[in-house]
Amino acid sequence: MRRLLCALLAALASQSASAQQVLRLFNWNNYITESSVKAFERECGCRLAQDYYSDNEEMLAKLAAGATGYDLIVPTGNAVQALIGSGRLRELDHARLPNLGHIKPEFLDPWFDPGNRYSVPYAYSLTIIGYNVERMRALGVPTDTWAAIFEPKYLARMAGKVTVLDSQRELFAAALIYLGHSANTTAEVELKTARDLILRAKPYWAAFNAGSYFKELAVGNIWLAHGYSNDFYTAQQDARSAGRKFTVGFTTPKEGAVFALDNLVMDRTGRQPALAYQFIDFWLAGRASAEITNTIGAGNPNRVAMQWVEPEIAANQNIFPDAAEFKRLQSLRDYDRKTRRLLNRLWVEVKVR
């Protein structure tokens, strides 16, 4: 009898586990803490399953290739623009998001989604320069300019110790900004000039790397990198925790940089819209949002969350730029088909030459 009862209980437990609802999230690498995942799972009585990407183009390509079933995605503004244009997203019912008012006014009603019909701000980053402070000082390489990434006179001093993002939009944007052009230019001559600048610098770079570059910086294998502010914060903290004999710094170049606001959007093919709304409002409540800022140094668009953000992080201009600093930042826009084809061709040239 006891064996029969145990078997019955095991079967019921298995049935309950299989019936548990699953919220599918397509997110950037390391862009939510494990404790926040567990807190949400306790709140919703569900399971949060994640797939990851390291670049907007990678995410868009996977969706274009037929990936379906994601309830929530975390795209940057220009990718939101592309997803809206393709009819991929569900329109949001703001009445189901009582915490939407927690977002700072300057991050609402964005250019890529007027009225926030489809998107809710999640977190943000700057695409800037991270570096080994002591190495750069010893080599006399300036760290406040994109020249450190693109000029052979500096690169020759650290050949094989520099990485750039494996992202056509981000790398071309850095080159264009350094050259004094808009990061969103559609002019063929300007894009080709950026390609030439990249090709001139490429022999000195160790790799195109969008995944592990900040880890390489934290252990000293790389001395200079083009990447995201939150990754550089992570590298800085990791190097400090490991007792490295060097310091990781990060700076917004004086010529300007890319500002990327990441957002929560609901995919039309998702099967759990009710859970998706619950997660968005959970994030808007602020605690989980503050936790990701304190953990990886992501910028935070949530005014309520700021009460829990560590003061040292809140005061960092490379994480929380002030109004004057924001004037030097540009957001990437979605390109039209003609310009995308041109950029794709130029990117192939960059990779194979």
ZAMARGU-4260 file (C-alpha; in steps of 0.2 Angstrom, whole numbers, plus 5000, padded with zeros to 4 digits):
<rodrens>
0) 5000/5000/5000 | 5014/5012/5005 | 5023/5008/4988 | 5006/5012/4979 | 5004/5028/4988
5) 5022/5034/4984 | 5020/5030/4966 | 5004/5040/4966 | 5012/5055/4974 | 5027/5054/4962
10) 5015/5054/4947 | 5005/5069/4953 | 5021/5078/4956 | 5027/5074/4939 | 5010/5080/4932
15) 5011/5096/4941 | 5028/5100/4935 | 5024/5096/4917 | 5009/5108/4919 | 5019/5122/4926
20) 5018/5137/4914 | 5034/5143/4906 | 5038/5161/4901 | 5050/5161/4887 | 5062/5176/4887
25) 5075/5180/4873 | 5088/5191/4881 | 5105/5198/4880 | 5119/5188/4889 | 5120/5191/4908
30) 5106/5204/4908 | 5095/5198/4923 | 5101/5191/4940 | 5098/5174/4946 | 5090/5180/4961
35) 5078/5191/4951 | 5073/5175/4941 | 5069/5166/4957 | 5059/5180/4964 | 5048/5181/4948
40) 5046/5162/4948 | 5040/5163/4966 | 5028/5177/4962 | 5021/5169/4946 | 5022/5151/4951
45) 5029/5148/4934 | 5046/5145/4926 | 5057/5158/4917 | 5066/5150/4902 | 5079/5161/4893
50) 5088/5160/4876 | 5102/5172/4874 | 5110/5183/4860 | 5125/5195/4860 | 5120/5207/4846
55) 5104/5214/4840 | 5108/5208/4822 | 5110/5190/4829 | 5093/5191/4837 | 5084/5198/4822
60) 5092/5185/4811 | 5086/5171/4822 | 5068/5178/4822 | 5069/5180/4803 | 5075/5162/4801
65) 5059/5156/4809 | 5062/5156/4828 | 5045/5158/4837 | 5037/5156/4854 | 5046/5169/4863
70) 5034/5179/4875 | 5046/5193/4878 | 5062/5200/4869 | 5074/5213/4875 | 5079/5223/4859
75) 5088/5240/4858 | 5078/5254/4851 | 5083/5252/4832 | 5079/5233/4834 | 5062/5238/4841
80) 5059/5249/4826 | 5063/5235/4815 | 5052/5223/4824 | 5037/5235/4824 | 5040/5237/4805
85) 5039/5219/4802 | 5023/5217/4812 | 5031/5205/4824 | 5025/5213/4841 | 5010/5214/4851
90) 5003/5231/4856 | 5003/5234/4874 | 4988/5237/4886 | 4995/5250/4898 | 4980/5247/4910
95) 4989/5230/4913 | 5005/5239/4918 | 5001/5249/4934 | 5020/5252/4937 | 5023/5260/4920
100) 5023/5277/4929 | 5040/5272/4938 | 5049/5275/4921 | 5059/5292/4921 | 5049/5304/4909
105) 5064/5306/4898 | 5064/5288/4893 | 5046/5287/4889 | 5038/5291/4872 | 5054/5286/4862
110) 5058/5290/4844 | 5057/5272/4840 | 5040/5269/4848 | 5029/5285/4851 | 5018/5282/4865
115) 5026/5266/4870 | 5013/5256/4861 | 5025/5241/4860 | 5039/5243/4871 | 5044/5247/4890
120) 5061/5253/4895 | 5072/5239/4903 | 5090/5246/4905 | 5103/5255/4895 | 5121/5255/4891
125) 5134/5266/4881 | 5146/5258/4868 | 5163/5265/4874 | 5181/5261/4877 | 5187/5250/4891
130) 5205/5248/4895 | 5219/5242/4907 | 5223/5259/4916 | 5241/5255/4920 | 5246/5248/4902
135) 5238/5263/4894 | 5247/5275/4905 | 5264/5267/4902 | 5261/5267/4883 | 5255/5284/4882
140) 5239/5280/4874 | 5225/5292/4876 | 5209/5284/4883 | 5197/5298/4880 | 5196/5296/4861
145) 5191/5284/4847 | 5209/5287/4841 | 5215/5274/4853 | 5205/5261/4843 | 5208/5267/4826
150) 5224/5276/4824 | 5240/5265/4820 | 5251/5277/4829 | 5243/5271/4845 | 5238/5253/4840
155) 5256/5249/4835 | 5260/5250/4854 | 5248/5237/4859 | 5246/5226/4843 | 5236/5210/4847
160) 5230/5217/4863 | 5214/5226/4856 | 5197/5219/4853 | 5182/5227/4844 | 5164/5222/4845
165) 5159/5209/4832 | 5144/5220/4827 | 5143/5229/4810 | 5132/5243/4817 | 5142/5246/4833
170) 5159/5246/4824 | 5154/5256/4810 | 5145/5269/4822 | 5161/5271/4832 | 5171/5274/4815
175) 5158/5286/4809 | 5158/5296/4825 | 5177/5297/4826 | 5176/5304/4808 | 5164/5317/4812
180) 5149/5309/4804 | 5132/5303/4810 | 5131/5286/4817 | 5116/5284/4806 | 5122/5291/4790
185) 5116/5283/4774 | 5129/5291/4763 | 5138/5278/4753 | 5154/5289/4753 | 5154/5291/4772
190) 5151/5272/4775 | 5165/5268/4764 | 5177/5280/4772 | 5172/5271/4789 | 5176/5254/4781
195) 5193/5261/4775 | 5197/5267/4793 | 5192/5250/4800 | 5202/5241/4788 | 5217/5252/4792
200) 5216/5247/4810 | 5211/5229/4808 | 5229/5222/4807 | 5232/5228/4825 | 5217/5220/4833
205) 5217/5204/4841 | 5199/5199/4837 | 5181/5204/4834 | 5173/5199/4850 | 5155/5203/4857
210) 5155/5189/4870 | 5170/5187/4881 | 5180/5203/4878 | 5177/5210/4895 | 5183/5193/4903
215) 5199/5195/4893 | 5201/5213/4899 | 5198/5207/4917 | 5212/5194/4917 | 5224/5205/4907
220) 5224/5196/4890 | 5217/5212/4882 | 5222/5230/4886 | 5210/5240/4876 | 5192/5236/4870
225) 5177/5243/4861 | 5162/5237/4870 | 5147/5241/4882 | 5148/5251/4898 | 5140/5237/4908
230) 5152/5224/4902 | 5167/5236/4907 | 5159/5239/4924 | 5159/5220/4926 | 5177/5218/4921
235) 5182/5232/4933 | 5174/5223/4947 | 5180/5206/4942 | 5198/5212/4941 | 5196/5220/4958
240) 5189/5205/4966 | 5203/5194/4959 | 5216/5205/4966 | 5224/5209/4949 | 5239/5220/4949
245) 5230/5232/4937 | 5214/5242/4936 | 5201/5242/4923 | 5194/5259/4918 | 5181/5264/4905
250) 5178/5281/4897 | 5166/5289/4885 | 5176/5296/4870 | 5176/5315/4868 | 5170/5313/4850
255) 5154/5305/4856 | 5147/5287/4858 | 5131/5276/4855 | 5118/5276/4868 | 5107/5260/4868
260) 5090/5259/4877 | 5085/5241/4879 | 5066/5237/4880 | 5054/5223/4885 | 5043/5219/4870
265) 5030/5205/4868 | 5032/5194/4853 | 5016/5190/4844 | 5020/5171/4843 | 5022/5170/4862
270) 5010/5158/4871 | 5009/5167/4888 | 5004/5185/4886 | 4997/5186/4904 | 5014/5180/4911
275) 5023/5192/4900 | 5012/5207/4907 | 5016/5200/4925 | 5035/5200/4921 | 5035/5218/4914
280) 5026/5225/4929 | 5037/5215/4940 | 5052/5223/4932 | 5044/5240/4933 | 5042/5238/4951
285) 5060/5243/4953 | 5069/5230/4964 | 5075/5218/4950 | 5079/5233/4939 | 5090/5240/4953
290) 5098/5223/4956 | 5104/5222/4938 | 5112/5240/4939 | 5121/5235/4955 | 5127/5219/4948
295) 5133/5223/4931 | 5132/5242/4930 | 5118/5244/4918 | 5110/5261/4916 | 5093/5262/4924
300) 5078/5271/4917 | 5067/5268/4932 | 5066/5282/4944 | 5059/5272/4959 | 5073/5259/4957
305) 5086/5273/4960 | 5083/5273/4978 | 5091/5255/4979 | 5105/5259/4967 | 5123/5260/4975
310) 5128/5278/4976 | 5145/5275/4968 | 5136/5268/4953 | 5123/5282/4952 | 5137/5295/4952
315) 5147/5286/4937 | 5145/5297/4922 | 5149/5283/4910 | 5134/5273/4917 | 5122/5288/4921
320) 5127/5302/4909 | 5120/5319/4914 | 5111/5330/4902 | 5127/5338/4895 | 5134/5321/4892
325) 5119/5315/4883 | 5121/5328/4870 | 5136/5319/4864 | 5127/5302/4862 | 5118/5295/4847
330) 5105/5281/4846 | 5106/5269/4832 | 5091/5269/4819 | 5085/5255/4809 | 5092/5256/4791
335) 5082/5255/4775 | 5084/5240/4764 | 5096/5248/4752 | 5108/5254/4766 | 5107/5237/4775
340) 5113/5229/4759 | 5127/5241/4757 | 5132/5239/4775 | 5131/5220/4774 | 5143/5221/4759
345) 5155/5233/4767 | 5155/5221/4783 | 5159/5206/4772 | 5174/5216/4765 | 5180/5220/4783
350) 5179/5202/4788 | 5187/5194/4773 | 5201/5207/4770
</rodrens>
